[in-house]
């Protein structure tokens, strides 16, 4: 009975003591530390206090008075707490808080980690099997120097991405549009990647439909075809009919694909971080930024509510533009959700299989259809800032009368006003053949480095204009590739929205070639850009334009006299001051912070070393045991701290980044 009472009293007392010590240690250090390591430090205090008391106590404990005993216990607890805080600081240096998951997180995420490790191993084996392992190391050796070697490496990359599965296939398809980053041989190989999978059985599709619609499939649709019209890795499409007789198509997300995509995207993001830390080539084109943009686009593609909203927005854009015979399906929001999209079934034949129909329409009608599609795309880019980013032949339907229907708006491009204006200025400058104006417009579109030789850039752009934009030239995709190579050679970064514009027009060239062979995309875009600028400067539109500009400038003009008066008054009275923010740039702050950290580590390490030498030369001090004194313990501990800190500084000094 007494033992039980003692345990009942002892356990809460120890818990409260440990909690109080943990709170005190956190307060003394002044930073938030992990609760587990703080509690362990408090337990360490309890274990260290008795031997420290024994070391300080005189040989005959009976001679110690009550006050001395309290003072001795307090000093011992303080020393033990200091040692525990030193252990916490060392642990924080070696393993910062948050670098390791907590116990609950470890337990909950064990399954995910096991699956991720298996996937890591699978991806690594695929990379090694296709000869890509050397590019995952810090120094992967020189890159391919000839076109043939680049073609072989591109083929290996394509085969590895194809074997990696759906997420990696889509990554390769996106990379195939980035001619500003990859050699032409890589792009040619990656464009052959096909998103091909076996269709999902109808029973699973029906289960997804019933769960999303909240009712049986036969209640929502009068008829639905169990055989899919098309099957891809993300979704498959079925023909259906609503109870009122409207023909629709039903796009259903494949079951379980979201979990697979999230797992692979997590691996890609981790791999991008690792590659940027280890390799120069991945830092040069921003692997993390590229993977981040890809992950965002793929997550949007998985959420069909995004495509539903894009369809509605694109329908509004087309309604606000002149009718050029281009439309999009009408979505049915009441029947759509994150995993299901129901939309109008447009009549027509996919452009890739519409050659007989186009031949019947005749060359004049085909040229008009191609011009209408290009004008629609220019309206989307220059006027509305919302455009279809991937208008390849599979995403375009041709009706019997030549009307066009755009499909697959899961991902669209969006441009702000400044970017739209700069693109319009670029087209106008191309129409005039003005390399200086082209250079100015491009520098507004791209991320320019700190220094760029604008005169050399103007000469290079002038050569491109003469080669590709002169009258009679039809090298559309080649011109885009040449322009992107110019960006790369001058260190100009292409923002994702601008890259999407170039990609959209490069893809559109092939589509226009099927609509009307020999269609001059560059020439028509050049003339269309000049025509649009002329329309903007037409006499009947100038008053409206001037009113808009004056409305924008009026607040500035109203504040200008007052500000000039204040500046003059301050200058007259000698109170004129200029505020300059020191270290406003992140790189400057990082540099100064790094220098201060290294200096502090050096000073602290040197001080700890001096204190260690002094303590080791002062004898044993208070005995903690028969063979161990306090001064040697503290001295060797400080010596370890000094060595660790000095080594950290030396590693940073001698490491070549």
QUINORQUI-V491048 format. One line per field, one symbol per residue. ss: DSSP state (2 for helix, 1 for strand, 0 for the rest). burial: # if it has 9 or more other ideal C-beta (glycine too) atoms within 8 Angstrom, else .. Layout:
ss: ???
burial: ???
This chain:
ss: 022222222222222222222222222220000022222222222222222222220000222002222222222222222222222222222200000000222222022222222222222222222000222200000000002222222222222222220222222222200000000222222200000000000222222222222000222211110000011000111111110000111111100022222222222222222222220222220022222222222222220222222222222222220000011100102220000111110000112220222222202222222222222222222222011100002221110000011100000111002222222222222222002222222222201000000222222222222222000000022222222222222000100222222222222222222220000022222222222222220022222222222222222222222222222222220000000000000222222222222222222222222222222200000010000012222222222222222222222222000
burial: .............#..###.##.###..#...#...###.######.##.######.......#....#..##.###.###.##########.............#..#.....##..##..##.###.#.##..##..#........##############.#.###############.#..######..#.#.#..#...#######.##...#..##..##..#..############.....#######..#..##.#######.###.##.##.###...##.######.############.######.##..#..######.##...#...#######.#.##..#..##..#...##################.##########.#####..######.#####.#...##.##########...#.#######.##.....#....######.##.####..#####.##########.#.####.####################..#.##########.##.......##..#.....................#..#.................##..#.#...#..##.###.##.######....####....###########.######.##..#.....
